[in-house]
């Protein structure tokens, strides 16, 4: 395991899982959100974002978290393994709400920017919770289709649906185990 892409719906635990996994493997942790977002919640220019992703994935080893479809082929062409965190909607929604309220309370600055969560961002027109509800089924369907695509058959793909599966995977990584393809 040297290059690992971690995907899943909003609130699935991608950042937390990938940070823990990168620490266990002693490799860089990369968040696509950190490469995408600039101060003031403005998105990086497309060529800048793609350049940042290309540079990050040029490294010999990494654990990368994120779902940006426009750079996923670039990431997956360089990845060895894709870990799909696929919790039930209720779990993802709970995690998302818990994370959002913590970020609002602590005024946590995100991704080295001046960006902070607010009640307006959390529950307004562009609500992250609304985004989860709108995209949950679509994202799941997209990954089922992509993992069935022969183009990605060389990738080891692991689908983790429950917390105990996540913990077992991380425990195995800590012991240096390799992982078989998921059924």
C-alpha positions as CSV (number, residue, x, y, z in Angstrom):
1,X,0.0,0.0,0.0
2,X,1.8,3.1,-1.2
3,X,-0.9,5.3,-2.9
4,X,-4.4,5.2,-1.5
5,X,-7.4,7.1,-2.6
6,X,-10.2,7.4,0.0
7,X,-13.7,8.2,-1.3
8,X,-17.2,8.3,0.1
9,X,-20.2,10.5,0.6
10,X,-20.0,13.8,2.5
11,X,-19.7,12.9,6.2
12,X,-18.5,9.3,5.6
13,X,-15.3,10.0,7.5
14,X,-12.8,10.3,4.6
15,X,-10.6,13.0,6.3
16,X,-10.5,11.3,9.7
17,X,-9.8,7.8,8.2
18,X,-7.2,9.0,5.7
19,X,-5.4,11.0,8.3
20,X,-5.2,8.0,10.6
21,X,-4.2,5.7,7.8
22,X,-1.5,8.1,6.6
23,X,-0.1,8.3,10.1
24,X,0.0,4.5,10.5
25,X,1.7,4.1,7.1
26,X,4.0,7.2,7.7
27,X,3.1,8.7,4.3
28,X,1.7,12.1,3.4
29,X,-2.0,12.8,4.0
30,X,-3.6,14.9,1.2
31,X,-7.1,16.4,1.3
32,X,-8.6,17.4,-2.0
33,X,-10.6,20.1,-0.2
34,X,-7.3,21.6,0.9
35,X,-6.1,21.7,-2.7
36,X,-9.4,23.2,-3.9
37,X,-10.4,25.9,-1.4
38,X,-8.9,29.3,-1.1
39,X,-9.6,32.0,1.4
40,X,-13.1,33.4,1.4
41,X,-14.6,30.0,0.3
42,X,-13.5,30.7,-3.2
43,X,-12.5,27.7,-5.4
44,X,-9.0,27.6,-6.9
45,X,-8.9,28.1,-10.7
46,X,-9.3,24.8,-12.5
47,X,-5.7,24.7,-13.8
48,X,-4.4,25.5,-10.3
49,X,-6.5,22.8,-8.6
50,X,-5.5,20.2,-11.2
51,X,-1.8,21.2,-10.9
52,X,-2.0,20.8,-7.1
53,X,-3.5,17.4,-7.4
54,X,-0.9,16.3,-10.0
55,X,1.9,17.5,-7.8
56,X,0.5,15.8,-4.7
57,X,0.0,12.5,-6.5
58,X,3.4,12.6,-8.1
59,X,4.8,11.6,-4.8
60,X,5.9,8.0,-4.2
61,X,3.3,7.4,-1.5
62,X,0.2,9.1,-0.1
63,X,-3.2,8.7,1.3
64,X,-5.6,11.1,-0.5
65,X,-9.2,11.9,0.7
66,X,-11.8,13.3,-1.6
67,X,-14.4,12.9,-4.3
68,X,-13.9,15.6,-7.0
69,X,-15.0,13.8,-10.1
70,X,-13.0,16.0,-12.4
71,X,-9.7,14.9,-10.9
72,X,-10.7,11.3,-9.9
73,X,-9.2,9.8,-13.1
74,X,-5.9,11.5,-12.5
75,X,-5.9,10.3,-8.9
76,X,-7.0,6.7,-9.7
77,X,-4.4,6.4,-12.5
78,X,-1.8,6.9,-9.9
79,X,-3.4,5.0,-7.0
80,X,-2.8,1.4,-6.0
81,X,-5.9,1.1,-3.7
82,X,-9.2,2.8,-3.4
83,X,-11.0,2.6,-0.1
84,X,-14.7,3.4,-0.3
85,X,-16.2,4.5,3.0
86,X,-19.9,3.7,2.6
87,X,-21.8,4.2,5.8
88,X,-25.6,4.4,6.0
89,X,-27.1,7.8,5.4
90,X,-28.1,8.2,9.1
91,X,-24.4,7.6,10.1
92,X,-23.0,10.1,7.5
93,X,-25.6,12.7,8.5
94,X,-24.9,12.3,12.2
95,X,-21.1,12.6,11.6
96,X,-21.6,15.6,9.3
97,X,-23.8,17.4,11.9
98,X,-21.4,16.6,14.7
99,X,-18.4,17.9,12.7
100,X,-20.2,21.0,11.5
101,X,-21.3,22.0,15.0
102,X,-17.8,21.4,16.4
103,X,-16.3,23.6,13.7
104,X,-18.9,26.3,14.3
105,X,-18.3,26.2,18.0
106,X,-14.4,26.2,17.8
107,X,-14.2,28.6,14.8
108,X,-11.8,26.1,13.3
109,X,-9.9,27.4,10.3
110,X,-10.1,24.9,7.5
111,X,-7.3,23.7,5.2
112,X,-4.8,26.5,6.1
113,X,-7.3,29.2,4.9
114,X,-9.4,31.8,6.7
115,X,-12.5,29.7,6.0
116,X,-14.7,28.8,8.9
117,X,-18.1,27.1,9.2
118,X,-21.1,29.2,10.1
119,X,-24.8,28.5,10.8
120,X,-25.6,30.1,7.5
121,X,-23.2,27.9,5.5
122,X,-24.4,24.8,7.5
123,X,-28.1,25.4,7.0
124,X,-28.5,27.9,4.3
125,X,-29.1,27.5,0.6
126,X,-25.7,25.9,0.0
127,X,-26.0,23.7,3.1
128,X,-23.6,20.8,3.4
129,X,-26.4,18.7,5.0
130,X,-28.6,19.5,2.0
131,X,-25.7,18.5,-0.2
132,X,-25.4,15.1,1.5
133,X,-29.1,14.5,1.2
134,X,-29.1,15.5,-2.5
135,X,-26.0,13.5,-3.5
136,X,-26.0,10.4,-1.2
137,X,-27.6,7.9,-3.6
138,X,-26.0,9.5,-6.7
139,X,-22.5,9.2,-5.2
140,X,-23.1,5.6,-4.2
141,X,-24.3,4.7,-7.6
142,X,-21.3,6.4,-9.2
143,X,-18.9,4.4,-7.2
144,X,-20.7,1.1,-7.9
145,X,-20.4,1.9,-11.6
146,X,-16.8,3.0,-11.4
147,X,-15.7,-0.1,-9.6
148,X,-17.4,-2.2,-12.2
149,X,-15.6,-0.3,-15.0
150,X,-12.8,-2.5,-16.5
151,X,-10.6,0.7,-16.7
152,X,-10.2,0.5,-12.9
153,X,-9.9,-3.3,-12.5
154,X,-6.2,-3.0,-11.7
155,X,-7.0,-1.1,-8.5
156,X,-7.6,-3.0,-5.3
157,X,-10.9,-1.7,-4.1
158,X,-12.1,-2.0,-0.5
159,X,-15.6,-1.0,0.5
160,X,-16.0,-0.4,4.2
161,X,-19.6,0.1,5.4
162,X,-19.4,-0.2,9.2
163,X,-17.2,1.3,11.9
164,X,-15.9,-2.2,12.9
165,X,-14.8,-2.7,9.3
166,X,-12.9,0.6,9.3
167,X,-11.2,-0.2,12.6
168,X,-10.3,-3.7,11.4
169,X,-8.8,-2.2,8.2
170,X,-6.8,0.3,10.3
171,X,-5.6,-2.4,12.7
172,X,-4.4,-4.4,9.7
173,X,-2.6,-1.4,8.3
174,X,-0.9,-1.0,11.6
175,X,0.3,-4.6,11.4
176,X,1.5,-4.1,7.8
177,X,-1.1,-6.4,6.2
178,X,-1.9,-6.2,2.5
179,X,-5.6,-6.2,1.7
180,X,-7.5,-8.4,-0.8
181,X,-9.9,-7.0,-3.3
182,X,-13.4,-6.6,-1.9
183,X,-16.1,-8.9,-3.3
